[in-house]
Amino acid sequence: MPPKILKVSIEVLELSEELRAFMIKNGFQTLEMMLHYSGKELLEMEGYSYRMLKEFLGILHQHDCLDLFRDA
């Protein structure tokens, strides 16, 4: 069962304003929605940066769900 953090609304998560703005702009309401994309796909999206990828991966690691992330 995936960690609850993945289903929590981004409105209440502690995220950088940069990552939150990107997620809102692209219709991502939870971190789980971002897991549908690989790192490569995210980085190809307008406005997504390595800094945001690092933050996202850090959150996944912190909640023991980094294994759910697709590299490519």
N, CA, C and O atoms as CSV, one atom per row, in Angstrom:
chain,resi,resn,atom,element,x,y,z
A,1,MET,N,N,0.847,-1.191,0.000
A,1,MET,CA,C,0.000,0.000,0.000
A,1,MET,C,C,0.887,1.249,0.000
A,1,MET,O,O,1.778,1.377,0.840
A,2,PRO,N,N,0.647,2.161,-0.934
A,2,PRO,CA,C,1.472,3.364,-1.021
A,2,PRO,C,C,1.314,4.243,0.228
A,2,PRO,O,O,0.251,4.271,0.847
A,3,PRO,N,N,2.382,4.953,0.584
A,3,PRO,CA,C,2.315,5.855,1.738
A,3,PRO,C,C,1.243,6.931,1.557
A,3,PRO,O,O,0.980,7.379,0.441
A,4,LYS,N,N,0.639,7.332,2.656
A,4,LYS,CA,C,-0.419,8.344,2.625
A,4,LYS,C,C,0.044,9.669,2.026
A,4,LYS,O,O,-0.749,10.396,1.427
A,5,ILE,N,N,1.341,9.981,2.191
A,5,ILE,CA,C,1.866,11.263,1.694
A,5,ILE,C,C,1.576,11.437,0.206
A,5,ILE,O,O,1.430,12.565,-0.266
A,6,LEU,N,N,1.493,10.344,-0.533
A,6,LEU,CA,C,1.273,10.422,-1.976
A,6,LEU,C,C,-0.136,10.880,-2.328
A,6,LEU,O,O,-0.363,11.391,-3.424
A,7,LYS,N,N,-1.077,10.705,-1.420
A,7,LYS,CA,C,-2.469,11.058,-1.699
A,7,LYS,C,C,-2.903,12.374,-1.038
A,7,LYS,O,O,-4.038,12.816,-1.216
A,8,VAL,N,N,-1.996,12.994,-0.278
A,8,VAL,CA,C,-2.305,14.248,0.402
A,8,VAL,C,C,-2.312,15.392,-0.616
A,8,VAL,O,O,-1.450,15.451,-1.493
A,9,SER,N,N,-3.270,16.282,-0.498
A,9,SER,CA,C,-3.354,17.435,-1.392
A,9,SER,C,C,-2.098,18.295,-1.275
A,9,SER,O,O,-1.570,18.499,-0.181
A,10,ILE,N,N,-1.634,18.791,-2.404
A,10,ILE,CA,C,-0.444,19.655,-2.381
A,10,ILE,C,C,-0.711,20.951,-1.634
A,10,ILE,O,O,0.223,21.660,-1.258
A,11,GLU,N,N,-1.971,21.260,-1.420
A,11,GLU,CA,C,-2.318,22.479,-0.678
A,11,GLU,C,C,-1.828,22.422,0.762
A,11,GLU,O,O,-1.574,23.462,1.369
A,12,VAL,N,N,-1.692,21.215,1.318
A,12,VAL,CA,C,-1.282,21.084,2.720
A,12,VAL,C,C,0.134,20.532,2.896
A,12,VAL,O,O,0.653,20.512,4.012
A,13,LEU,N,N,0.756,20.091,1.818
A,13,LEU,CA,C,2.127,19.567,1.898
A,13,LEU,C,C,3.138,20.700,2.011
A,13,LEU,O,O,2.920,21.803,1.511
A,14,GLU,N,N,4.243,20.406,2.676
A,14,GLU,CA,C,5.344,21.366,2.737
A,14,GLU,C,C,6.185,21.201,1.474
A,14,GLU,O,O,7.016,20.298,1.372
A,15,LEU,N,N,5.949,22.087,0.527
A,15,LEU,CA,C,6.662,22.072,-0.748
A,15,LEU,C,C,7.221,23.458,-1.010
A,15,LEU,O,O,6.713,24.449,-0.484
A,16,SER,N,N,8.263,23.529,-1.820
A,16,SER,CA,C,8.752,24.843,-2.241
A,16,SER,C,C,7.661,25.490,-3.088
A,16,SER,O,O,6.855,24.800,-3.712
A,17,GLU,N,N,7.644,26.785,-3.104
A,17,GLU,CA,C,6.656,27.500,-3.929
A,17,GLU,C,C,6.854,27.173,-5.404
A,17,GLU,O,O,5.891,27.121,-6.168
A,18,GLU,N,N,8.086,26.957,-5.794
A,18,GLU,CA,C,8.410,26.617,-7.185
A,18,GLU,C,C,7.743,25.302,-7.590
A,18,GLU,O,O,7.090,25.225,-8.631
A,19,LEU,N,N,7.912,24.276,-6.765
A,19,LEU,CA,C,7.325,22.974,-7.077
A,19,LEU,C,C,5.802,23.034,-6.991
A,19,LEU,O,O,5.112,22.476,-7.845
A,20,ARG,N,N,5.280,23.694,-5.983
A,20,ARG,CA,C,3.817,23.813,-5.836
A,20,ARG,C,C,3.212,24.518,-7.054
A,20,ARG,O,O,2.191,24.075,-7.581
A,21,ALA,N,N,3.832,25.606,-7.499
A,21,ALA,CA,C,3.324,26.349,-8.662
A,21,ALA,C,C,3.351,25.477,-9.920
A,21,ALA,O,O,2.411,25.499,-10.715
A,22,PHE,N,N,4.427,24.714,-10.095
A,22,PHE,CA,C,4.517,23.817,-11.253
A,22,PHE,C,C,3.390,22.792,-11.215
A,22,PHE,O,O,2.732,22.541,-12.224
A,23,MET,N,N,3.176,22.206,-10.046
A,23,MET,CA,C,2.158,21.171,-9.910
A,23,MET,C,C,0.764,21.731,-10.169
A,23,MET,O,O,-0.045,21.094,-10.843
A,24,ILE,N,N,0.483,22.900,-9.645
A,24,ILE,CA,C,-0.823,23.529,-9.875
A,24,ILE,C,C,-1.011,23.823,-11.361
A,24,ILE,O,O,-2.067,23.542,-11.929
A,25,LYS,N,N,0.014,24.387,-11.981
A,25,LYS,CA,C,-0.050,24.740,-13.409
A,25,LYS,C,C,-0.332,23.513,-14.279
A,25,LYS,O,O,-1.008,23.612,-15.303
A,26,ASN,N,N,0.195,22.352,-13.860
A,26,ASN,CA,C,0.060,21.137,-14.665
A,26,ASN,C,C,-1.031,20.197,-14.174
A,26,ASN,O,O,-1.149,19.071,-14.658
A,27,GLY,N,N,-1.823,20.654,-13.218
A,27,GLY,CA,C,-2.973,19.876,-12.770
A,27,GLY,C,C,-2.649,18.718,-11.844
A,27,GLY,O,O,-3.476,17.827,-11.652
A,28,PHE,N,N,-1.451,18.721,-11.267
A,28,PHE,CA,C,-1.081,17.680,-10.313
A,28,PHE,C,C,-1.597,18.077,-8.940
A,28,PHE,O,O,-1.127,19.056,-8.361
A,29,GLN,N,N,-2.549,17.336,-8.420
A,29,GLN,CA,C,-3.130,17.662,-7.116
A,29,GLN,C,C,-2.470,16.897,-5.979
A,29,GLN,O,O,-2.606,17.267,-4.813
A,30,THR,N,N,-1.751,15.823,-6.322
A,30,THR,CA,C,-1.035,15.013,-5.331
A,30,THR,C,C,0.319,14.604,-5.905
A,30,THR,O,O,0.549,14.680,-7.112
A,31,LEU,N,N,1.209,14.171,-5.013
A,31,LEU,CA,C,2.506,13.658,-5.472
A,31,LEU,C,C,2.323,12.380,-6.282
A,31,LEU,O,O,3.091,12.107,-7.205
A,32,GLU,N,N,1.314,11.608,-5.937
A,32,GLU,CA,C,1.038,10.367,-6.656
A,32,GLU,C,C,0.813,10.631,-8.148
A,32,GLU,O,O,1.213,9.822,-8.985
A,33,MET,N,N,0.190,11.732,-8.476
A,33,MET,CA,C,-0.072,12.055,-9.882
A,33,MET,C,C,1.236,12.256,-10.651
A,33,MET,O,O,1.313,11.960,-11.843
A,34,MET,N,N,2.258,12.757,-9.964
A,34,MET,CA,C,3.549,12.966,-10.629
A,34,MET,C,C,4.273,11.648,-10.881
A,34,MET,O,O,5.134,11.569,-11.757
A,35,LEU,N,N,3.930,10.620,-10.119
A,35,LEU,CA,C,4.571,9.318,-10.307
A,35,LEU,C,C,4.158,8.634,-11.603
A,35,LEU,O,O,4.749,7.625,-11.990
A,36,HIS,N,N,3.157,9.172,-12.268
A,36,HIS,CA,C,2.742,8.626,-13.567
A,36,HIS,C,C,3.736,9.000,-14.666
A,36,HIS,O,O,3.657,8.494,-15.785
A,37,TYR,N,N,4.666,9.887,-14.337
A,37,TYR,CA,C,5.666,10.362,-15.297
A,37,TYR,C,C,7.058,9.939,-14.844
A,37,TYR,O,O,7.346,9.882,-13.648
A,38,SER,N,N,7.900,9.650,-15.799
A,38,SER,CA,C,9.295,9.325,-15.483
A,38,SER,C,C,10.054,10.620,-15.228
A,38,SER,O,O,9.564,11.711,-15.521
A,39,GLY,N,N,11.244,10.488,-14.684
A,39,GLY,CA,C,12.088,11.665,-14.471
A,39,GLY,C,C,12.349,12.394,-15.777
A,39,GLY,O,O,12.314,13.623,-15.828
A,40,LYS,N,N,12.607,11.641,-16.825
A,40,LYS,CA,C,12.865,12.235,-18.145
A,40,LYS,C,C,11.646,13.026,-18.627
A,40,LYS,O,O,11.779,14.145,-19.122
A,41,GLU,N,N,10.469,12.438,-18.478
A,41,GLU,CA,C,9.242,13.112,-18.921
A,41,GLU,C,C,8.997,14.395,-18.121
A,41,GLU,O,O,8.614,15.420,-18.685
A,42,LEU,N,N,9.220,14.331,-16.813
A,42,LEU,CA,C,9.033,15.526,-15.989
A,42,LEU,C,C,9.993,16.627,-16.418
A,42,LEU,O,O,9.599,17.784,-16.560
A,43,LEU,N,N,11.251,16.261,-16.622
A,43,LEU,CA,C,12.254,17.262,-17.003
A,43,LEU,C,C,11.987,17.865,-18.378
A,43,LEU,O,O,12.463,18.961,-18.675
A,44,GLU,N,N,11.238,17.167,-19.211
A,44,GLU,CA,C,10.887,17.698,-20.528
A,44,GLU,C,C,9.695,18.652,-20.464
A,44,GLU,O,O,9.405,19.353,-21.433
A,45,MET,N,N,9.010,18.677,-19.328
A,45,MET,CA,C,7.851,19.566,-19.175
A,45,MET,C,C,8.337,21.003,-18.934
A,45,MET,O,O,9.312,21.233,-18.219
A,46,GLU,N,N,7.650,21.933,-19.533
A,46,GLU,CA,C,8.017,23.337,-19.403
A,46,GLU,C,C,7.958,23.777,-17.938
A,46,GLU,O,O,6.953,23.589,-17.252
A,47,GLY,N,N,9.054,24.361,-17.487
A,47,GLY,CA,C,9.096,24.899,-16.140
A,47,GLY,C,C,9.598,23.941,-15.075
A,47,GLY,O,O,9.785,24.344,-13.926
A,48,TYR,N,N,9.822,22.669,-15.434
A,48,TYR,CA,C,10.312,21.700,-14.440
A,48,TYR,C,C,11.830,21.703,-14.462
A,48,TYR,O,O,12.436,21.711,-15.533
A,49,SER,N,N,12.450,21.696,-13.285
A,49,SER,CA,C,13.908,21.794,-13.200
A,49,SER,C,C,14.493,20.641,-12.388
A,49,SER,O,O,13.778,19.908,-11.704
A,50,TYR,N,N,15.807,20.508,-12.485
A,50,TYR,CA,C,16.506,19.496,-11.685
A,50,TYR,C,C,16.312,19.769,-10.193
A,50,TYR,O,O,16.248,18.830,-9.398
A,51,ARG,N,N,16.222,21.018,-9.812
A,51,ARG,CA,C,16.003,21.382,-8.412
A,51,ARG,C,C,14.666,20.818,-7.920
A,51,ARG,O,O,14.582,20.300,-6.806
A,52,MET,N,N,13.629,20.918,-8.743
A,52,MET,CA,C,12.321,20.363,-8.373
A,52,MET,C,C,12.375,18.837,-8.340
A,52,MET,O,O,11.764,18.209,-7.475
A,53,LEU,N,N,13.108,18.241,-9.285
A,53,LEU,CA,C,13.251,16.784,-9.300
A,53,LEU,C,C,13.937,16.318,-8.022
A,53,LEU,O,O,13.528,15.330,-7.413
A,54,LYS,N,N,14.977,17.031,-7.622
A,54,LYS,CA,C,15.698,16.683,-6.396
A,54,LYS,C,C,14.770,16.780,-5.177
A,54,LYS,O,O,14.805,15.918,-4.299
A,55,GLU,N,N,13.953,17.815,-5.127
A,55,GLU,CA,C,13.003,17.976,-4.018
A,55,GLU,C,C,11.994,16.822,-4.012
A,55,GLU,O,O,11.726,16.235,-2.964
A,56,PHE,N,N,11.443,16.502,-5.174
A,56,PHE,CA,C,10.466,15.419,-5.309
A,56,PHE,C,C,11.070,14.088,-4.865
A,56,PHE,O,O,10.453,13.343,-4.104
A,57,LEU,N,N,12.280,13.794,-5.343
A,57,LEU,CA,C,12.948,12.547,-4.979
A,57,LEU,C,C,13.258,12.510,-3.486
A,57,LEU,O,O,13.179,11.455,-2.858
A,58,GLY,N,N,13.609,13.663,-2.920
A,58,GLY,CA,C,13.880,13.744,-1.489
A,58,GLY,C,C,12.642,13.413,-0.662
A,58,GLY,O,O,12.734,12.719,0.351
A,59,ILE,N,N,11.501,13.905,-1.090
A,59,ILE,CA,C,10.235,13.612,-0.388
A,59,ILE,C,C,9.930,12.122,-0.480
A,59,ILE,O,O,9.554,11.497,0.512
A,60,LEU,N,N,10.092,11.558,-1.668
A,60,LEU,CA,C,9.839,10.125,-1.847
A,60,LEU,C,C,10.770,9.302,-0.964
A,60,LEU,O,O,10.342,8.341,-0.325
A,61,HIS,N,N,12.034,9.680,-0.933
A,61,HIS,CA,C,13.013,8.967,-0.108
A,61,HIS,C,C,12.659,9.069,1.380
A,61,HIS,O,O,12.714,8.080,2.112
A,62,GLN,N,N,12.302,10.256,1.803
A,62,GLN,CA,C,11.958,10.505,3.206
A,62,GLN,C,C,10.776,9.637,3.662
A,62,GLN,O,O,10.684,9.278,4.836
A,63,HIS,N,N,9.889,9.307,2.746
A,63,HIS,CA,C,8.694,8.529,3.081
A,63,HIS,C,C,8.780,7.087,2.560
A,63,HIS,O,O,7.767,6.405,2.404
A,64,ASP,N,N,10.016,6.644,2.296
A,64,ASP,CA,C,10.290,5.256,1.893
A,64,ASP,C,C,9.479,4.784,0.689
A,64,ASP,O,O,8.993,3.653,0.659
A,65,CYS,N,N,9.343,5.655,-0.291
A,65,CYS,CA,C,8.627,5.235,-1.499
A,65,CYS,C,C,9.382,5.634,-2.772
A,65,CYS,O,O,8.784,5.771,-3.839
A,66,LEU,N,N,10.679,5.814,-2.650
A,66,LEU,CA,C,11.501,6.170,-3.807
A,66,LEU,C,C,11.444,5.081,-4.880
A,66,LEU,O,O,11.621,5.360,-6.065
A,67,ASP,N,N,11.197,3.846,-4.460
A,67,ASP,CA,C,11.126,2.726,-5.407
A,67,ASP,C,C,9.954,2.863,-6.374
A,67,ASP,O,O,9.917,2.170,-7.391
A,68,LEU,N,N,9.004,3.733,-6.083
A,68,LEU,CA,C,7.843,3.928,-6.971
A,68,LEU,C,C,8.168,4.862,-8.138
A,68,LEU,O,O,7.388,4.965,-9.085
A,69,PHE,N,N,9.316,5.540,-8.073
A,69,PHE,CA,C,9.686,6.506,-9.105
A,69,PHE,C,C,10.352,5.802,-10.278
A,69,PHE,O,O,11.215,4.941,-10.105
A,70,ARG,N,N,9.922,6.200,-11.492
A,70,ARG,CA,C,10.510,5.642,-12.721
A,70,ARG,C,C,11.575,6.618,-13.243
A,70,ARG,O,O,11.306,7.802,-13.446
A,71,ASP,N,N,12.773,6.097,-13.451
A,71,ASP,CA,C,13.868,6.918,-13.981
A,71,ASP,C,C,13.637,7.302,-15.432
A,71,ASP,O,O,13.767,8.464,-15.815
A,72,ALA,N,N,13.293,6.308,-16.224
A,72,ALA,CA,C,13.168,6.573,-17.661
A,72,ALA,C,C,11.850,6.070,-18.182
A,72,ALA,O,O,11.564,6.204,-19.371
